[in-house]
Amino acid sequence: MNRMSGKSAVVTGGALGIGRACALKLAEEGALVTVTDVDAGKGSLVVAEIRKRGGDAQFIEHDVADESQWVHVMQGVVERYKKLDVLVNNAGVALGKDVEHTTLAEWRSLMSINLDGVFLGIKHAVQAMKANGTGSIVNLSSIEGLVGDPNLAAYNASKGGVRLLTKSAALYCAKAGYNIRVNSVHPGYIWTPMVENFLKSQGDVAQGRKLLDSMHPIGHIGEPDDIAYGVLYLASDESKFVTGTELVIDGGYTAQ
Ligand SMILES: NC(=O)c1ccc[n+]([C@@H]2O[C@H](COP(=O)([O-])OP(=O)(O)OC[C@H]3O[C@@H](n4cnc5c(N)ncnc54)[C@H](O)[C@@H]3O)[C@@H](O)[C@H]2O)c1
């Protein structure tokens, strides 16, 4: 119940899916949670849910691709909770296209959220956490940041970028003596609106889900809480010796 007691945590893209599960899980363990998202309606519902369960949370509307909005988020966090201990860089988008048919505009749009967003998050969180003398940053990469998929060119590139940006930032913070840890999480397919919409764009959802289930040696895709538990571990002091690592939670997908 108290693994995150008194810690101030920001979860980007916290309105839906994995981000929502992370926000709820961190709050359940005592964190003071700032949920950010471009979707103010659904983001506010997550905050209401946390408060209903007895937790403390606020919502800030936020496009992770916009640096000025990061400044606004950090100000809002420090104003309300006095400090920042944890950032979960979760917001992300998918694009089911191969390298030959991806337009430059699509590539840049995806990168601005999946990679620029994580870069800006780390940069501004480090500045806020330095003042506090401690911190943990958790970046959502993917199995698609570890292995390639012919139909996910921009997504693969962005998630591979998140994997190594994480290690660079982890080393920088360690060598600077900041006591800020930076790690990446690599989920297999998780049943969220992102995956459901992806399957809708490819054809029959039920058939698509069966195919995805069969691609995971454990026999099925994951659920948002499978990832939230891993994020909770990396966010908490239980992982105080863990930095620059990649936590793979994928039902055996990349073990093959
Ligand atoms: N679902 C999976 O199978 C899976 C697997 C591996 C990694 N991931 C990664 O996990 C993260 C969450 O995925 P999900 O499946 O929960 O996605 P989702 O689409 O279900 O939810 C993503 C959330 O991010 C928000 N968002 C989108 N663009 C944003 C922006 N510019 N600024 C702020 N918020 C924005 C959306 O409004 C939404 O609430 C993503 O980074 C994704 O790439 C997901």
The ligand as an SDF file (V2000), in Angstrom:
LIG
                    3D

 44 48  0  0  0  0  0  0  0  0999 V2000
   -0.3170   -1.3150  -26.0630 N   0  0  0  0  0  0  0  0  0  0  0  0
    0.7870   -1.9460  -26.4430 C   0  0  0  0  0  0  0  0  0  0  0  0
    0.7290   -3.0760  -26.9470 O   0  0  0  0  0  0  0  0  0  0  0  0
    2.1350   -1.3210  -26.2450 C   0  0  0  0  0  0  0  0  0  0  0  0
    3.2500   -2.1470  -26.3850 C   0  0  0  0  0  0  0  0  0  0  0  0
    4.5070   -1.5940  -26.2290 C   0  0  0  0  0  0  0  0  0  0  0  0
    4.6600   -0.2670  -25.9040 C   0  0  0  0  0  0  0  0  0  0  0  0
    3.5400    0.5290  -25.7890 N   0  0  0  0  0  0  0  0  0  0  0  0
    3.7580    1.9310  -25.4550 C   0  0  0  0  0  0  0  0  0  0  0  0
    3.1100    2.2340  -24.2520 O   0  0  0  0  0  0  0  0  0  0  0  0
    2.6450    3.5750  -24.2690 C   0  0  0  0  0  0  0  0  0  0  0  0
    1.1520    3.6150  -23.9900 C   0  0  0  0  0  0  0  0  0  0  0  0
    0.4790    2.8570  -24.9790 O   0  0  0  0  0  0  0  0  0  0  0  0
   -1.0820    2.5000  -24.9090 P   0  0  0  0  0  0  0  0  0  0  0  0
   -1.2450    1.2260  -25.6260 O   0  0  0  0  0  0  0  0  0  0  0  0
   -1.5930    2.6380  -23.5260 O   0  0  0  0  0  0  0  0  0  0  0  0
   -1.6530    3.6660  -25.8540 O   0  0  0  0  0  0  0  0  0  0  0  0
   -3.1260    4.3070  -25.9140 P   0  0  0  0  0  0  0  0  0  0  0  0
   -3.2810    4.8350  -27.2950 O   0  0  0  0  0  0  0  0  0  0  0  0
   -4.1270    3.3290  -25.4410 O   0  0  0  0  0  0  0  0  0  0  0  0
   -2.9960    5.5240  -24.9030 O   0  0  0  0  0  0  0  0  0  0  0  0
   -2.0360    6.5380  -25.1610 C   0  0  0  0  0  0  0  0  0  0  0  0
   -2.4000    7.8020  -24.4460 C   0  0  0  0  0  0  0  0  0  0  0  0
   -1.4500    8.7980  -24.8500 O   0  0  0  0  0  0  0  0  0  0  0  0
   -2.1550    9.9870  -25.1470 C   0  0  0  0  0  0  0  0  0  0  0  0
   -1.3840   10.7830  -26.1090 N   0  0  0  0  0  0  0  0  0  0  0  0
   -1.2400   10.5960  -27.4380 C   0  0  0  0  0  0  0  0  0  0  0  0
   -0.5110   11.5780  -27.9680 N   0  0  0  0  0  0  0  0  0  0  0  0
   -0.1670   12.4140  -26.9540 C   0  0  0  0  0  0  0  0  0  0  0  0
    0.5860   13.6050  -26.8720 C   0  0  0  0  0  0  0  0  0  0  0  0
    1.1360   14.1690  -27.9580 N   0  0  0  0  0  0  0  0  0  0  0  0
    0.7630   14.1750  -25.6610 N   0  0  0  0  0  0  0  0  0  0  0  0
    0.2090   13.6290  -24.5520 C   0  0  0  0  0  0  0  0  0  0  0  0
   -0.5470   12.5230  -24.5750 N   0  0  0  0  0  0  0  0  0  0  0  0
   -0.7230   11.9190  -25.7710 C   0  0  0  0  0  0  0  0  0  0  0  0
   -3.4960    9.5300  -25.7070 C   0  0  0  0  0  0  0  0  0  0  0  0
   -4.4710   10.5490  -25.6280 O   0  0  0  0  0  0  0  0  0  0  0  0
   -3.7880    8.3380  -24.8150 C   0  0  0  0  0  0  0  0  0  0  0  0
   -4.4760    8.7220  -23.6470 O   0  0  0  0  0  0  0  0  0  0  0  0
    3.0180    4.1340  -25.6500 C   0  0  0  0  0  0  0  0  0  0  0  0
    4.2460    4.8120  -25.5750 O   0  0  0  0  0  0  0  0  0  0  0  0
    3.1650    2.8830  -26.4760 C   0  0  0  0  0  0  0  0  0  0  0  0
    3.9910    3.0800  -27.6000 O   0  0  0  0  0  0  0  0  0  0  0  0
    2.2910    0.0150  -25.9460 C   0  0  0  0  0  0  0  0  0  0  0  0
  1  2  1  0
  2  3  2  0
  2  4  1  0
  4  5  1  0
  4 44  2  0
  5  6  2  0
  6  7  1  0
  7  8  2  0
  8  9  1  0
  8 44  1  0
  9 10  1  0
  9 42  1  0
 10 11  1  0
 11 12  1  0
 11 40  1  0
 12 13  1  0
 13 14  1  0
 14 15  2  0
 14 16  1  0
 14 17  1  0
 17 18  1  0
 18 19  2  0
 18 20  1  0
 18 21  1  0
 21 22  1  0
 22 23  1  0
 23 24  1  0
 23 38  1  0
 24 25  1  0
 25 26  1  0
 25 36  1  0
 26 27  1  0
 26 35  1  0
 27 28  2  0
 28 29  1  0
 29 30  1  0
 29 35  2  0
 30 31  1  0
 30 32  2  0
 32 33  1  0
 33 34  2  0
 34 35  1  0
 36 37  1  0
 36 38  1  0
 38 39  1  0
 40 41  1  0
 40 42  1  0
 42 43  1  0
M  CHG  2   8   1  16  -1
M  END
$$$$
